[in-house]
Amino acid sequence: MFKPKTEKIKNLSILYPEVIKELETILASRTNIYIDFSNVVFWQNKLNWHIDIKRLKQFLNSFETVEKIYIYYGELKGDDYSEKLIKKLKSYSYEVKTKPVKIMHLSIDVSSIKINSPSLLENFIKKSLLSKLSLEDIEYLNGKLKKLNDQGIKFLEQRKCNFDVEMGIDMTIDSMSGTNNFILWTEDSDFEGPVRSIMEKGKRVTLFITARKVSSELSQTGARKFEIKKIKEFICWNKELD
């Protein structure tokens, strides 16, 4: 079942046999893998190490039951890094799903509101927290925004490219075409519905996660969890290995 794609993977599997054994159990039947790469980028900041997308593909494909590895990543048009990364992902034979990144401008212009008004802050702070702030707190925060306005900063740029729908659709279609095992790289509560639906069909779902707490909604599905730090030596940038 496990056939190393490279000599390095073979040597590492000898050093870490317990990891290979666990993954052979997880990947025991026809498997598809779904990776939201924007989540992976965010995880890297928490892990303090980076995932080598080429090594990752080689490692996952060393398990013969793995059939498809989907990777979802938004393309920022005109951005050299974004466009080159997508080309690399395709060259490594990932099933690449992409769409343009939306760039939104969020106003922080306080010129038309009172200094003690929470109306603009409501766009950035949850109401449950905002209700706990005093008038002095609100005036202070609006004052900070006023200073940014005085510097010519009237809006914040937010990039958005959510693949929850696309991933959910792909998983649902695959669940009807013979795939028995689903590996989902996420800790996002938005996937509770698709995960429950697939598991209700008798399929297996495993969440590949970081060490941080998974959302309660996903935890309650009963899906198995696997911490990716266990495979760091197999998928990390070489220069970041001890």
Buried (B, 14 or more C-beta within 10 A) or exposed (E): EBEBBEEBBEEBBEEBEEBBEBBEEBBBEBBBBBBBBBBBEEBBEEBEBBBBBBBBBBBBBBBEBBBBBBBBBBBBEEEEEBEEBBEEBEEBEBBBBBEEBEEEEEEBBBEEBEEEBBEBBEEEBEEEEBEEBEEEBBBEBBEEBBEBBEEEEBEEEEEEBBBBEBBBEBBBEBBEEEBBBBBBBBBBBBBBBBBBBBBEEEBBBBBBBBEEEBBEBBBEBEBEEBEBEBBBBBBBEEEEEE
